[in-house]
Amino acid sequence: MSNTAIPTDLSISGMSCGHCVAAVREALEGIDGVEVRNVAVGRASLTREPSVTADVLVEAIRDAGYDAEVADARAD
């Protein structure tokens, strides 16, 4: 991860168990330029390269079957 990596927190709905956590973690880890710090029911924290937009993160989580939105002001 470069020095320009952007810390990002996501709010995720539809998660209820460890399987959900694993599915979201896998979806986020599959994106080049993303380093997952933590995933728990209802949230995820990560750092991302500037080339990875918040929309890419949200779309990956939606593709995994959950809904998400950026929970902090540092996102684009």
N, C-alpha and C positions, 0 to 999 in steps of 0.2 A: 504494500500500500504506500502510496506516495505521501509527501508532506501536504499535498493539496486535498487529501481525502476529506470527505464531508461526513461528519457524524449525523446520523438520521435515526429518528425514532418513529415507529409505525404503530398505529392503533389497528387491531385486527378483530373483526367480528366473525362469529360462527365457529370459533374454536372452543372445545370443551374437554379435551383430554390430551394425554401424551402422544397419541397417534397424530392429532392435529398439530401439535408442536413439531413433531418430526417431519410432517408433510410441508409445513411452512419453512422450516429450516432447510430442507432439501431444495425447495423451490428457490429460496434466496441464494443458497450456496451454488446453485447452477448458473448464476449470472456472473460473467467475467467482470472483475472490477469491484466486487462486493466482498467484504469481510464481515461475517456475522459475528456479533459480540454476544448476543443473548436472544433467545426466543422463549417466551412463556405464554400461557393461555392469555390471549387478548392483546399481546404486544410483541414487538421485536425491536432490537437495537442493533445497529450496524454502522459500518463506515463504507463509503462508496467513492469511487473515482468520479470526478466531475462529468465524465462522459456518460455516466449512468444516471438517467433522470429518475425522479420520483415516480413518474408514470410507468417506467419499466418495472420498478419494484412492485407497484400496485397491481400491474397486469400479471406478473408472475404469481402473486398471491391469489388473485382471482382465478387464474388458470388451475391453481391447486384446490379451488373450491371454497375460498373464503373471501371476505371483503376487507378492504384495507384503506386507510388514509394516513397521510403524514401527520404526525402528532407534534411536530416542532416547527419553529420558525426558520430553521436553517435550510429547509428544503426549497427546491425550485418549483 
